């Protein structure tokens, strides 16, 4: 009896997922988890966009943006994806190489992205800088460079993420590469005694940091804005490094396979509208790509002395080697 | 050979599971272009380290599991069954929750250092490193061992106890003569399972691992799939993992001693000397502190003001019910499979045959979650089924299969014992199939069946691996919601979700065995 009841529930349940028998077109946007979650920008963007598009927007999320790309690749011709949102500037080559995307054809003149970052295929929708975040009340004199970090007291600990599983961890590897090139492995070796642990994801690392397990955590220069605005807590700050900070641009792209390309372009237009940009700024906690008024609190964030960026193709061709070298250096 | 439905059903399940594993590898290999994969020194070092870590985890888990179950068996006190439930809940709490709870207690700013500082003492060393990993694994697995062995000890017939008492056995002699034969049958399977769990442990090793020195093969596989989309390497690494794990656990699969003692679980009377009782009380107090403090810290963190806000959200209830329904169905399926496999194990006399029945379910457990998820995803795609429709079914089946080795480890010893004790009666009465189950096994297995249901339910509750490719926004489970919260700065919400999962696991472990036991006793 019970089994039959549950099976019925389950069947109805899966049917309700699949048979959205409406006339409205459905726009499928694949993205990473935290973007589309309850707490992210996704639900708010969906609400606003659906008001004007006469369509239904469906978020399909995976653990990370790159898993979303892999999912689309695996689904092949049958994929319903119209847009992939959330790949970042250091891994866009993987998107380009997949051959799955077409040019976005959106006018990007009004966009303000550091280093004048542009791509025909991928439209930037926010950006940020990798930075080490610390608690001002506990750490009075944060290091102001990787070299200073290396010379900190023996007990000074940082938490970083695995470059193989986290874009933030990947970003740190590129950051050091961009700043020190050939010498980056030596710098890795010098800072390695201070690495408390290397987590799988940004969230775990940040969680540990908030539990006060380490003095600094690898995150974004905009992270303090979250605490300031959402929690009214001003004790967190990012350390401004003399080497400059590595740039991460998050992008969205339209799939060649999409059956709703017009709608998809409409969404991308919406994505860089002032309205959507404001939502992204305080939900995804990154900088907007347009010149909109920043929410109060953003003025307290550090501005990098220098923006670091490595060409995406160079990254694609060398990342495995660099990752191996990095792990060798901190062994 | 005479027709034996129990044998055939068990063999069928083992074959199907084996076929599924083979198919998963097969579809991945077809999908994958050949790659220039080589087994280099790094991989061998990784394997060596993982094996060493897993070996230590097994030793510690078994040791603490044995002494804790021994103490539980002898002492009777108020709140005992709740405490037993708390121990059992450890294994099924998502590993990440345990890891974070452990840090609440042992971390730099954890409870212990807080106390030490209060008394002006020096803080303890870092929890990060091999010792942290092994501590976490011991808490996860040792508690599971204790739960299973306790059920075995509780099943020692009172007759045997009376004789033992009249012979004036001291604590050590009693352990050797009465306890060891009761528990030893369960140890090889338990050791194998813990080895596999620890060898393939992923979240804990990364969280507490203190860097690249403590990585596992799973991380390498994860990276091959995720970053490079190099399915071929991933499959090869997964095969290496499979081969190594099998080589190591194979002897224990062949060595499956029969459990000699059997009976219904019951409260027992045994008079130990005062000093032994004090030792048991100390073991339980210290054990409870070490094992339960991380769990309690999770509850403390999560059951605050924040919880109220959380349970007002529809997304929470959606995830809750999805997790719940999947958990229930997965538990029922797992119980059926575990019973069938255990029955077949008992029927088959040949030890190679016995081992062959075990291999597929262990194989399924060893396949890394990311490979499993990918393989199932491609399989579903190739079958032409929409992944959103297939998602609940895949989750139910995969989770049931993942819990299967644990559940067989729980069920097999009592079923073996029942078989030895009642085989003559069943033969002479020509009892078979359901009638045999109803009249012989069900009354004996009431408690264990509840335990199996609880375990399988919670296993499915904590799953994060399989859902990764199948989840959509209409279909999310509690752990998934938790990861999303962690990924969006909402650590308080994540803490509350973790606490809810823990409470659910606790309730299930505390109540289900009681319920099934009552039902089974009512039937007799």
Interface residues (C-beta under 8 A of the other chain):
Chain A: X2 X3 X6 X7 X9 X10 X13 X14 X15 X16 X17 X18 X32 X33 X34 X36 X37 X38 X39 X40 X58 X59 X60 X61 X62 X63 X64 X66 X67 X70 X71 X73 X74 X75 X76 X78 X94 X157 X162 X164 X165 X192 X195 X196 X197 X198 X199 X200 X201 X202 X203 X204 X206 X207 X208 X210 X211 X212 X213 X214 X223 X226 X230 X285 X319 X320 X327 X330 X331
Chain B: X31 X96 X100 X103 X104 X107 X108 X109 X126 X128 X202 X203 X206 X207 X208 X209 X210 X211 X212 X213 X219 X222 X223 X225 X226 X227 X228 X229 X313 X315 X325 X328 X329 X332 X374 X377 X378 X381 X386 X387 X388 X389 X391 X392 X393 X468 X469 X471 X472 X473 X474 X475 X480 X481 X483 X484 X485 X486 X487 X488 X489 X490 X491 X493 X494
